[in-house]
Amino acid sequence: RERLKTIREQSSTRSAGRQKLVKLDQPRYDEVFEQGVAWLESLAGPALPEGNLVAEFSDDVWTSSTRKGSDLS
């Protein structure tokens, strides 16, 4: 028990003396951040209309090479 106590004390002493590798800073939500978000949003193009939308796919998609080996007929 004494040996285990000594090892724990040595370990805590060593870890207390170490510096952290990365300093964690709080994120900055400033004008530069807002401009960056606006720029990223502009790359997405116009917003999709809200409501129910319908997507139509060709029947060939079910037998494409991506789905080879699956008989979905």
N, CA, C and O atoms as a CHARMM CRD file, in Angstrom:
* protein
*
  292
    1    1 ARG  N      0.82100  -1.20400   0.00000 PROA 1      0.00000
    2    1 ARG  CA     0.00000   0.00000   0.00000 PROA 1      0.00000
    3    1 ARG  C      0.85900   1.26000   0.00000 PROA 1      0.00000
    4    1 ARG  O      0.53500   2.24000  -0.67100 PROA 1      0.00000
    5    2 GLU  N      1.92400   1.23000   0.73300 PROA 2      0.00000
    6    2 GLU  CA     2.81200   2.39400   0.79100 PROA 2      0.00000
    7    2 GLU  C      3.45700   2.65000  -0.56500 PROA 2      0.00000
    8    2 GLU  O      3.60100   3.79500  -0.99300 PROA 2      0.00000
    9    3 ARG  N      3.84200   1.57000  -1.23100 PROA 3      0.00000
   10    3 ARG  CA     4.46700   1.71600  -2.54800 PROA 3      0.00000
   11    3 ARG  C      3.47200   2.32100  -3.53900 PROA 3      0.00000
   12    3 ARG  O      3.83600   3.18800  -4.33300 PROA 3      0.00000
   13    4 LEU  N      2.23300   1.87200  -3.49400 PROA 4      0.00000
   14    4 LEU  CA     1.20100   2.40500  -4.38700 PROA 4      0.00000
   15    4 LEU  C      0.95000   3.88000  -4.08700 PROA 4      0.00000
   16    4 LEU  O      0.77800   4.68100  -5.00700 PROA 4      0.00000
   17    5 LYS  N      0.92800   4.23400  -2.82900 PROA 5      0.00000
   18    5 LYS  CA     0.74400   5.63100  -2.43300 PROA 5      0.00000
   19    5 LYS  C      1.89600   6.48900  -2.94700 PROA 5      0.00000
   20    5 LYS  O      1.68000   7.60300  -3.42400 PROA 5      0.00000
   21    6 THR  N      3.11200   5.97400  -2.85100 PROA 6      0.00000
   22    6 THR  CA     4.29300   6.69500  -3.33200 PROA 6      0.00000
   23    6 THR  C      4.22500   6.89400  -4.84400 PROA 6      0.00000
   24    6 THR  O      4.53500   7.97500  -5.34400 PROA 6      0.00000
   25    7 ILE  N      3.82300   5.86400  -5.56300 PROA 7      0.00000
   26    7 ILE  CA     3.71300   5.96000  -7.02600 PROA 7      0.00000
   27    7 ILE  C      2.66600   6.99600  -7.41200 PROA 7      0.00000
   28    7 ILE  O      2.89000   7.78600  -8.32900 PROA 7      0.00000
   29    8 ARG  N      1.54300   7.00400  -6.73700 PROA 8      0.00000
   30    8 ARG  CA     0.48800   7.98500  -7.03700 PROA 8      0.00000
   31    8 ARG  C      0.96700   9.41100  -6.77000 PROA 8      0.00000
   32    8 ARG  O      0.68800  10.31800  -7.55400 PROA 8      0.00000
   33    9 GLU  N      1.67700   9.60600  -5.67900 PROA 9      0.00000
   34    9 GLU  CA     2.20400  10.93400  -5.35600 PROA 9      0.00000
   35    9 GLU  C      3.21100  11.39100  -6.40500 PROA 9      0.00000
   36    9 GLU  O      3.19900  12.55100  -6.81600 PROA 9      0.00000
   37   10 GLN  N      4.07500  10.49000  -6.83400 PROA 10     0.00000
   38   10 GLN  CA     5.05900  10.83300  -7.85900 PROA 10     0.00000
   39   10 GLN  C      4.36300  11.18500  -9.17400 PROA 10     0.00000
   40   10 GLN  O      4.74900  12.13100  -9.86100 PROA 10     0.00000
   41   11 SER  N      3.35500  10.42800  -9.50500 PROA 11     0.00000
   42   11 SER  CA     2.62100  10.67500 -10.74900 PROA 11     0.00000
   43   11 SER  C      1.91800  12.02300 -10.71400 PROA 11     0.00000
   44   11 SER  O      1.96200  12.76900 -11.69200 PROA 11     0.00000
   45   12 SER  N      1.27300  12.34400  -9.60400 PROA 12     0.00000
   46   12 SER  CA     0.57100  13.62500  -9.51200 PROA 12     0.00000
   47   12 SER  C      1.55400  14.78800  -9.50400 PROA 12     0.00000
   48   12 SER  O      1.24900  15.85500 -10.03600 PROA 12     0.00000
   49   13 THR  N      2.73000  14.60000  -8.90800 PROA 13     0.00000
   50   13 THR  CA     3.75900  15.64400  -8.90200 PROA 13     0.00000
   51   13 THR  C      4.26600  15.89500 -10.32000 PROA 13     0.00000
   52   13 THR  O      4.44500  17.04500 -10.71900 PROA 13     0.00000
   53   14 ARG  N      4.49800  14.82600 -11.08100 PROA 14     0.00000
   54   14 ARG  CA     4.97500  14.96800 -12.46000 PROA 14     0.00000
   55   14 ARG  C      3.93000  15.63300 -13.34500 PROA 14     0.00000
   56   14 ARG  O      4.25700  16.51800 -14.13500 PROA 14     0.00000
   57   15 SER  N      2.67500  15.21300 -13.21800 PROA 15     0.00000
   58   15 SER  CA     1.63200  15.76900 -14.08600 PROA 15     0.00000
   59   15 SER  C      1.31600  17.21600 -13.72300 PROA 15     0.00000
   60   15 SER  O      0.89900  17.98400 -14.59000 PROA 15     0.00000
   61   16 ALA  N      1.50100  17.60500 -12.47600 PROA 16     0.00000
   62   16 ALA  CA     1.23700  18.98800 -12.07300 PROA 16     0.00000
   63   16 ALA  C      2.26200  19.93800 -12.67300 PROA 16     0.00000
   64   16 ALA  O      1.94800  21.10000 -12.93200 PROA 16     0.00000
   65   17 GLY  N      3.48100  19.46300 -12.89900 PROA 17     0.00000
   66   17 GLY  CA     4.53600  20.30200 -13.43700 PROA 17     0.00000
   67   17 GLY  C      4.48900  20.45200 -14.95100 PROA 17     0.00000
   68   17 GLY  O      5.17500  21.31100 -15.50500 PROA 17     0.00000
   69   18 ARG  N      3.69800  19.63600 -15.62500 PROA 18     0.00000
   70   18 ARG  CA     3.63000  19.69000 -17.08700 PROA 18     0.00000
   71   18 ARG  C      2.73800  20.83200 -17.54900 PROA 18     0.00000
   72   18 ARG  O      1.74900  21.18100 -16.90500 PROA 18     0.00000
   73   19 GLN  N      3.11800  21.39600 -18.67900 PROA 19     0.00000
   74   19 GLN  CA     2.27300  22.41800 -19.28400 PROA 19     0.00000
   75   19 GLN  C      1.33100  21.74100 -20.26700 PROA 19     0.00000
   76   19 GLN  O      1.66200  20.71200 -20.85600 PROA 19     0.00000
   77   20 LYS  N      0.17000  22.32300 -20.43300 PROA 20     0.00000
   78   20 LYS  CA    -0.75700  21.79100 -21.42000 PROA 20     0.00000
   79   20 LYS  C     -0.20800  22.08500 -22.80600 PROA 20     0.00000
   80   20 LYS  O      0.41200  23.12600 -23.02500 PROA 20     0.00000
   81   21 LEU  N     -0.43300  21.17600 -23.73600 PROA 21     0.00000
   82   21 LEU  CA     0.10300  21.32900 -25.07500 PROA 21     0.00000
   83   21 LEU  C     -0.62300  22.39500 -25.87200 PROA 21     0.00000
   84   21 LEU  O     -0.00800  23.11600 -26.65800 PROA 21     0.00000
   85   22 VAL  N     -1.91900  22.49700 -25.67600 PROA 22     0.00000
   86   22 VAL  CA    -2.71100  23.44700 -26.45000 PROA 22     0.00000
   87   22 VAL  C     -3.49200  24.32300 -25.49000 PROA 22     0.00000
   88   22 VAL  O     -4.21100  23.83000 -24.62100 PROA 22     0.00000
   89   23 LYS  N     -3.34400  25.60800 -25.65400 PROA 23     0.00000
   90   23 LYS  CA    -4.10300  26.53300 -24.82600 PROA 23     0.00000
   91   23 LYS  C     -5.48600  26.69200 -25.45200 PROA 23     0.00000
   92   23 LYS  O     -5.60600  27.04400 -26.62600 PROA 23     0.00000
   93   24 LEU  N     -6.50400  26.43800 -24.68300 PROA 24     0.00000
   94   24 LEU  CA    -7.86400  26.53800 -25.19200 PROA 24     0.00000
   95   24 LEU  C     -8.38500  27.95500 -24.99400 PROA 24     0.00000
   96   24 LEU  O     -8.54100  28.42000 -23.86500 PROA 24     0.00000
   97   25 ASP  N     -8.64700  28.62300 -26.08600 PROA 25     0.00000
   98   25 ASP  CA    -9.20100  29.96600 -26.04100 PROA 25     0.00000
   99   25 ASP  C    -10.68800  29.90900 -26.36100 PROA 25     0.00000
  100   25 ASP  O    -11.15900  28.99200 -27.03400 PROA 25     0.00000
  101   26 GLN  N    -11.40000  30.88000 -25.88100 PROA 26     0.00000
  102   26 GLN  CA   -12.81200  30.98500 -26.21500 PROA 26     0.00000
  103   26 GLN  C    -12.93800  31.42900 -27.66800 PROA 26     0.00000
  104   26 GLN  O    -12.16300  32.27300 -28.11800 PROA 26     0.00000
  105   27 PRO  N    -13.90100  30.87900 -28.41300 PROA 27     0.00000
  106   27 PRO  CA   -14.07300  31.30200 -29.80400 PROA 27     0.00000
  107   27 PRO  C    -14.51700  32.75700 -29.87900 PROA 27     0.00000
  108   27 PRO  O    -15.20600  33.26300 -28.99300 PROA 27     0.00000
  109   28 ARG  N    -14.10500  33.41500 -30.96000 PROA 28     0.00000
  110   28 ARG  CA   -14.48500  34.81500 -31.16200 PROA 28     0.00000
  111   28 ARG  C    -15.66100  34.86300 -32.12500 PROA 28     0.00000
  112   28 ARG  O    -15.53900  34.43200 -33.27100 PROA 28     0.00000
  113   29 TYR  N    -16.76500  35.36900 -31.68700 PROA 29     0.00000
  114   29 TYR  CA   -17.92300  35.58500 -32.54600 PROA 29     0.00000
  115   29 TYR  C    -17.98800  37.08100 -32.82200 PROA 29     0.00000
  116   29 TYR  O    -18.79900  37.80300 -32.24300 PROA 29     0.00000
  117   30 ASP  N    -17.11400  37.52800 -33.72300 PROA 30     0.00000
  118   30 ASP  CA   -17.01600  38.94900 -34.00900 PROA 30     0.00000
  119   30 ASP  C    -17.45100  39.22000 -35.44800 PROA 30     0.00000
  120   30 ASP  O    -18.06700  38.36900 -36.09000 PROA 30     0.00000
  121   31 GLU  N    -17.13000  40.40000 -35.94300 PROA 31     0.00000
  122   31 GLU  CA   -17.53100  40.79900 -37.29200 PROA 31     0.00000
  123   31 GLU  C    -16.90300  39.88900 -38.34800 PROA 31     0.00000
  124   31 GLU  O    -17.54700  39.56400 -39.34600 PROA 31     0.00000
  125   32 VAL  N    -15.66100  39.47900 -38.13600 PROA 32     0.00000
  126   32 VAL  CA   -14.99200  38.59000 -39.09100 PROA 32     0.00000
  127   32 VAL  C    -15.72200  37.25000 -39.15600 PROA 32     0.00000
  128   32 VAL  O    -15.91000  36.69600 -40.23900 PROA 32     0.00000
  129   33 PHE  N    -16.12800  36.73400 -38.01200 PROA 33     0.00000
  130   33 PHE  CA   -16.88500  35.48600 -37.96400 PROA 33     0.00000
  131   33 PHE  C    -18.19300  35.62800 -38.72500 PROA 33     0.00000
  132   33 PHE  O    -18.54200  34.77200 -39.53800 PROA 33     0.00000
  133   34 GLU  N    -18.91400  36.70600 -38.46000 PROA 34     0.00000
  134   34 GLU  CA   -20.20100  36.93100 -39.12800 PROA 34     0.00000
  135   34 GLU  C    -20.02800  37.04500 -40.63600 PROA 34     0.00000
  136   34 GLU  O    -20.84400  36.51700 -41.39200 PROA 34     0.00000
  137   35 GLN  N    -18.97700  37.72800 -41.08400 PROA 35     0.00000
  138   35 GLN  CA   -18.72100  37.85400 -42.51800 PROA 35     0.00000
  139   35 GLN  C    -18.38300  36.49600 -43.13200 PROA 35     0.00000
  140   35 GLN  O    -18.79400  36.19900 -44.25400 PROA 35     0.00000
  141   36 GLY  N    -17.64600  35.68600 -42.40800 PROA 36     0.00000
  142   36 GLY  CA   -17.30800  34.34500 -42.89100 PROA 36     0.00000
  143   36 GLY  C    -18.52900  33.46800 -43.03200 PROA 36     0.00000
  144   36 GLY  O    -18.66800  32.74700 -44.02000 PROA 36     0.00000
  145   37 VAL  N    -19.41800  33.52100 -42.05600 PROA 37     0.00000
  146   37 VAL  CA   -20.65600  32.74200 -42.12200 PROA 37     0.00000
  147   37 VAL  C    -21.51100  33.21800 -43.28700 PROA 37     0.00000
  148   37 VAL  O    -22.08300  32.40200 -44.00900 PROA 37     0.00000
  149   38 ALA  N    -21.60300  34.52100 -43.47700 PROA 38     0.00000
  150   38 ALA  CA   -22.38200  35.06800 -44.59400 PROA 38     0.00000
  151   38 ALA  C    -21.79500  34.61400 -45.92800 PROA 38     0.00000
  152   38 ALA  O    -22.53900  34.29100 -46.85400 PROA 38     0.00000
  153   39 TRP  N    -20.46900  34.58700 -46.03300 PROA 39     0.00000
  154   39 TRP  CA   -19.82600  34.14800 -47.27000 PROA 39     0.00000
  155   39 TRP  C    -20.12700  32.67500 -47.53700 PROA 39     0.00000
  156   39 TRP  O    -20.44900  32.30300 -48.66600 PROA 39     0.00000
  157   40 LEU  N    -20.02400  31.83100 -46.50200 PROA 40     0.00000
  158   40 LEU  CA   -20.33800  30.41600 -46.67300 PROA 40     0.00000
  159   40 LEU  C    -21.79100  30.21700 -47.08600 PROA 40     0.00000
  160   40 LEU  O    -22.08200  29.38900 -47.95000 PROA 40     0.00000
  161   41 GLU  N    -22.69300  30.95800 -46.48400 PROA 41     0.00000
  162   41 GLU  CA   -24.10800  30.86100 -46.84300 PROA 41     0.00000
  163   41 GLU  C    -24.32900  31.27600 -48.29200 PROA 41     0.00000
  164   41 GLU  O    -25.18700  30.71100 -48.96900 PROA 41     0.00000
  165   42 SER  N    -23.56600  32.26000 -48.77900 PROA 42     0.00000
  166   42 SER  CA   -23.72300  32.70400 -50.16500 PROA 42     0.00000
  167   42 SER  C    -23.29700  31.61700 -51.14300 PROA 42     0.00000
  168   42 SER  O    -23.80400  31.56700 -52.26400 PROA 42     0.00000
  169   43 LEU  N    -22.37500  30.74500 -50.73900 PROA 43     0.00000
  170   43 LEU  CA   -21.93200  29.65300 -51.60300 PROA 43     0.00000
  171   43 LEU  C    -23.00800  28.58800 -51.77300 PROA 43     0.00000
  172   43 LEU  O    -22.98400  27.83500 -52.74600 PROA 43     0.00000
  173   44 ALA  N    -23.94500  28.51600 -50.84200 PROA 44     0.00000
  174   44 ALA  CA   -24.99300  27.50100 -50.88700 PROA 44     0.00000
  175   44 ALA  C    -26.04300  27.81000 -51.94200 PROA 44     0.00000
  176   44 ALA  O    -26.81500  26.93000 -52.32300 PROA 44     0.00000
  177   45 GLY  N    -26.08000  29.03100 -52.41100 PROA 45     0.00000
  178   45 GLY  CA   -27.08700  29.39800 -53.40300 PROA 45     0.00000
  179   45 GLY  C    -28.38600  29.79600 -52.73500 PROA 45     0.00000
  180   45 GLY  O    -28.45100  29.94300 -51.51500 PROA 45     0.00000
  181   46 PRO  N    -29.42300  29.96900 -53.54700 PROA 46     0.00000
  182   46 PRO  CA   -30.69800  30.40500 -52.97400 PROA 46     0.00000
  183   46 PRO  C    -31.30800  29.32400 -52.07400 PROA 46     0.00000
  184   46 PRO  O    -31.07500  28.13000 -52.26600 PROA 46     0.00000
  185   47 ALA  N    -32.07100  29.75800 -51.11800 PROA 47     0.00000
  186   47 ALA  CA   -32.71100  28.82400 -50.18700 PROA 47     0.00000
  187   47 ALA  C    -33.78600  28.02100 -50.91100 PROA 47     0.00000
  188   47 ALA  O    -34.42600  28.51000 -51.84200 PROA 47     0.00000
  189   48 LEU  N    -33.97200  26.78600 -50.46700 PROA 48     0.00000
  190   48 LEU  CA   -35.03700  25.95800 -51.03100 PROA 48     0.00000
  191   48 LEU  C    -36.37800  26.44800 -50.50700 PROA 48     0.00000
  192   48 LEU  O    -36.47400  26.91000 -49.37000 PROA 48     0.00000
  193   49 PRO  N    -37.41100  26.34800 -51.33400 PROA 49     0.00000
  194   49 PRO  CA   -38.72900  26.75900 -50.85000 PROA 49     0.00000
  195   49 PRO  C    -39.19900  25.81500 -49.74700 PROA 49     0.00000
  196   49 PRO  O    -38.91000  24.61900 -49.77200 PROA 49     0.00000
  197   50 GLU  N    -39.91200  26.36000 -48.79800 PROA 50     0.00000
  198   50 GLU  CA   -40.42900  25.53600 -47.71000 PROA 50     0.00000
  199   50 GLU  C    -41.67100  24.80500 -48.18000 PROA 50     0.00000
  200   50 GLU  O    -42.34600  25.24100 -49.11200 PROA 50     0.00000
  201   51 GLY  N    -41.96600  23.70000 -47.53500 PROA 51     0.00000
  202   51 GLY  CA   -43.15700  22.92900 -47.87200 PROA 51     0.00000
  203   51 GLY  C    -42.76900  21.53600 -48.33700 PROA 51     0.00000
  204   51 GLY  O    -41.62700  21.10500 -48.17300 PROA 51     0.00000
  205   52 ASN  N    -43.72600  20.84700 -48.91300 PROA 52     0.00000
  206   52 ASN  CA   -43.49500  19.49300 -49.40500 PROA 52     0.00000
  207   52 ASN  C    -42.87900  19.55300 -50.79300 PROA 52     0.00000
  208   52 ASN  O    -43.35500  20.28000 -51.66500 PROA 52     0.00000
  209   53 LEU  N    -41.83100  18.79500 -50.98600 PROA 53     0.00000
  210   53 LEU  CA   -41.15100  18.73400 -52.26800 PROA 53     0.00000
  211   53 LEU  C    -41.17000  17.29800 -52.76700 PROA 53     0.00000
  212   53 LEU  O    -41.24200  16.35900 -51.97400 PROA 53     0.00000
  213   54 VAL  N    -41.10500  17.13200 -54.06900 PROA 54     0.00000
  214   54 VAL  CA   -41.11400  15.80400 -54.66900 PROA 54     0.00000
  215   54 VAL  C    -39.81900  15.62800 -55.44900 PROA 54     0.00000
  216   54 VAL  O    -39.43500  16.48900 -56.24000 PROA 54     0.00000
  217   55 ALA  N    -39.15400  14.50900 -55.21800 PROA 55     0.00000
  218   55 ALA  CA   -37.94700  14.17000 -55.97400 PROA 55     0.00000
  219   55 ALA  C    -38.28600  13.00500 -56.88700 PROA 55     0.00000
  220   55 ALA  O    -38.86300  12.01100 -56.44500 PROA 55     0.00000
  221   56 GLU  N    -37.93000  13.12400 -58.14900 PROA 56     0.00000
  222   56 GLU  CA   -38.18900  12.05800 -59.11100 PROA 56     0.00000
  223   56 GLU  C    -36.86100  11.48300 -59.57200 PROA 56     0.00000
  224   56 GLU  O    -35.92700  12.22200 -59.88400 PROA 56     0.00000
  225   57 PHE  N    -36.78500  10.15400 -59.61100 PROA 57     0.00000
  226   57 PHE  CA   -35.58000   9.45600 -60.02900 PROA 57     0.00000
  227   57 PHE  C    -35.90700   8.54600 -61.19600 PROA 57     0.00000
  228   57 PHE  O    -37.01200   8.01200 -61.29200 PROA 57     0.00000
  229   58 SER  N    -34.94800   8.37600 -62.07000 PROA 58     0.00000
  230   58 SER  CA   -35.09300   7.45400 -63.19100 PROA 58     0.00000
  231   58 SER  C    -35.15600   6.03100 -62.65300 PROA 58     0.00000
  232   58 SER  O    -34.54800   5.72900 -61.62600 PROA 58     0.00000
  233   59 ASP  N    -35.88800   5.15300 -63.34200 PROA 59     0.00000
  234   59 ASP  CA   -35.94700   3.74600 -62.92700 PROA 59     0.00000
  235   59 ASP  C    -34.58500   3.06900 -63.05800 PROA 59     0.00000
  236   59 ASP  O    -34.33700   2.04300 -62.42400 PROA 59     0.00000
  237   60 ASP  N    -33.69800   3.64100 -63.88100 PROA 60     0.00000
  238   60 ASP  CA   -32.36600   3.06600 -64.06100 PROA 60     0.00000
  239   60 ASP  C    -31.54100   3.10900 -62.77800 PROA 60     0.00000
  240   60 ASP  O    -30.59800   2.33200 -62.62900 PROA 60     0.00000
  241   61 VAL  N    -31.87400   3.98500 -61.86900 PROA 61     0.00000
  242   61 VAL  CA   -31.09500   4.11500 -60.64200 PROA 61     0.00000
  243   61 VAL  C    -31.14400   2.82500 -59.82100 PROA 61     0.00000
  244   61 VAL  O    -30.19000   2.51900 -59.10600 PROA 61     0.00000
  245   62 TRP  N    -32.22400   2.07200 -59.91000 PROA 62     0.00000
  246   62 TRP  CA   -32.36800   0.86000 -59.10400 PROA 62     0.00000
  247   62 TRP  C    -31.52500  -0.28800 -59.64200 PROA 62     0.00000
  248   62 TRP  O    -31.23200  -1.23200 -58.90800 PROA 62     0.00000
  249   63 THR  N    -31.13500  -0.22300 -60.90200 PROA 63     0.00000
  250   63 THR  CA   -30.31900  -1.29100 -61.48600 PROA 63     0.00000
  251   63 THR  C    -28.95600  -0.76100 -61.91400 PROA 63     0.00000
  252   63 THR  O    -28.32400  -1.33800 -62.79900 PROA 63     0.00000
  253   64 SER  N    -28.50300   0.30400 -61.31500 PROA 64     0.00000
  254   64 SER  CA   -27.21700   0.90000 -61.67800 PROA 64     0.00000
  255   64 SER  C    -26.06600   0.02100 -61.19900 PROA 64     0.00000
  256   64 SER  O    -26.26100  -0.90000 -60.40600 PROA 64     0.00000
  257   65 SER  N    -24.87400   0.31400 -61.68700 PROA 65     0.00000
  258   65 SER  CA   -23.69400  -0.46600 -61.30200 PROA 65     0.00000
  259   65 SER  C    -23.39300  -0.32900 -59.80900 PROA 65     0.00000
  260   65 SER  O    -22.74800  -1.19600 -59.21900 PROA 65     0.00000
  261   66 THR  N    -23.85000   0.73700 -59.21600 PROA 66     0.00000
  262   66 THR  CA   -23.64600   0.92000 -57.77900 PROA 66     0.00000
  263   66 THR  C    -24.40400  -0.12700 -56.98000 PROA 66     0.00000
  264   66 THR  O    -23.95400  -0.54600 -55.91400 PROA 66     0.00000
  265   67 ARG  N    -25.54300  -0.54800 -57.49000 PROA 67     0.00000
  266   67 ARG  CA   -26.36900  -1.53100 -56.78900 PROA 67     0.00000
  267   67 ARG  C    -26.21400  -2.92800 -57.37200 PROA 67     0.00000
  268   67 ARG  O    -27.09200  -3.76900 -57.17600 PROA 67     0.00000
  269   68 LYS  N    -25.12800  -3.20000 -58.08000 PROA 68     0.00000
  270   68 LYS  CA   -24.98900  -4.49600 -58.75000 PROA 68     0.00000
  271   68 LYS  C    -25.09600  -5.64200 -57.74900 PROA 68     0.00000
  272   68 LYS  O    -24.66300  -5.54100 -56.60100 PROA 68     0.00000
  273   69 GLY  N    -25.67700  -6.71500 -58.22000 PROA 69     0.00000
  274   69 GLY  CA   -25.85900  -7.87900 -57.36400 PROA 69     0.00000
  275   69 GLY  C    -27.18200  -7.87500 -56.62500 PROA 69     0.00000
  276   69 GLY  O    -27.50600  -8.84400 -55.93900 PROA 69     0.00000
  277   70 SER  N    -27.95000  -6.81100 -56.74900 PROA 70     0.00000
  278   70 SER  CA   -29.24000  -6.74700 -56.06300 PROA 70     0.00000
  279   70 SER  C    -30.35000  -6.77200 -57.10500 PROA 70     0.00000
  280   70 SER  O    -30.39800  -5.91900 -57.99100 PROA 70     0.00000
  281   71 ASP  N    -31.22300  -7.73500 -56.99600 PROA 71     0.00000
  282   71 ASP  CA   -32.36100  -7.80300 -57.91100 PROA 71     0.00000
  283   71 ASP  C    -33.54900  -7.15700 -57.21800 PROA 71     0.00000
  284   71 ASP  O    -34.14500  -7.74400 -56.31600 PROA 71     0.00000
  285   72 LEU  N    -33.88800  -5.95300 -57.64000 PROA 72     0.00000
  286   72 LEU  CA   -34.96300  -5.20800 -57.00200 PROA 72     0.00000
  287   72 LEU  C    -36.19300  -5.10800 -57.89500 PROA 72     0.00000
  288   72 LEU  O    -37.00400  -4.19500 -57.73500 PROA 72     0.00000
  289   73 SER  N    -36.33700  -6.04300 -58.83800 PROA 73     0.00000
  290   73 SER  CA   -37.47600  -5.96400 -59.75100 PROA 73     0.00000
  291   73 SER  C    -38.74900  -6.44800 -59.10700 PROA 73     0.00000
  292   73 SER  O    -39.80300  -6.44600 -59.74400 PROA 73     0.00000
